[in-house]
Amino acid sequence: MDRDGTLNVPVVRAGMPYAPASVAEFQLFPGVPEACRALHAAGYTLVVATNQPDVGRGTQPQAVVEAMHARLRQLIPEIAAVEVCYAAGRDGEPEDPRRKPAPGMLLEAARDLGLDLARSWMIGDRWRDIDCGHNAGVRTVFIDLGYEESLRVAPDFTVRSFPEAARIILAHPEAGNLNPVKISPA
């Protein structure tokens, strides 16, 4: 799962989402803890994979991001791991294999936790999340929050919220490729 815009409410400026700047700004979307508990109860291992480039750019202290992750794990203790890429992602810098859309964080989590990527999912609200899942060979659920950016790879499912994404996953436990489906809000 992605973090900002997927589990927690992003700060949106000019139609684009940004990470919260402080623990005080960090708040989960409604229904996220319950949806995570349902996924965990169904046997899914919950892993957060998040790019936090502001740390690499020097505009946010790593301690603040770590405090947000501590708060996240306090609110959702079912989370098995939080994978973080602090690379700035600036043009001209070498690509970090852990920075989404590269699949490094998912591949490392699968190795470290013994996860079967063929039976795994990636949930996210940005093109980088969906591309990351595609690059790792997992099924993807895109949470469409109406940002001013386009997807580059079609997700398996499109929904409007994390609880909807969890319902899709719980309804499709089988492995294998799926055709892209758009789910309308109820």
VENDATA-V530941 format. One record per pair of residues at least 24 apart in sequence whose C-alpha atoms are under 6 Angstrom apart, sorted by the first residue. I is the first residue (numbers start at 0). J is the second residue. Records with the same first field share a line. If there is no record, write none. Layout:
I = J, J
//
This chain:
0 = 47, 48, 121, 122
1 = 47, 48, 49, 123
2 = 49
4 = 124
5 = 123, 124
14 = 146, 147
15 = 146
22 = 67
32 = 75
34 = 162, 165
45 = 78, 79
46 = 78, 79, 80, 81
47 = 81, 82
48 = 82, 83
49 = 83
50 = 83, 84
51 = 84, 85
52 = 85, 86, 87
54 = 85
55 = 85, 86, 87
56 = 87
99 = 127, 131
100 = 127, 130, 131
101 = 131
102 = 131, 134, 135
118 = 174
126 = 150
155 = 179
156 = 180, 181
157 = 181, 182
158 = 182
//
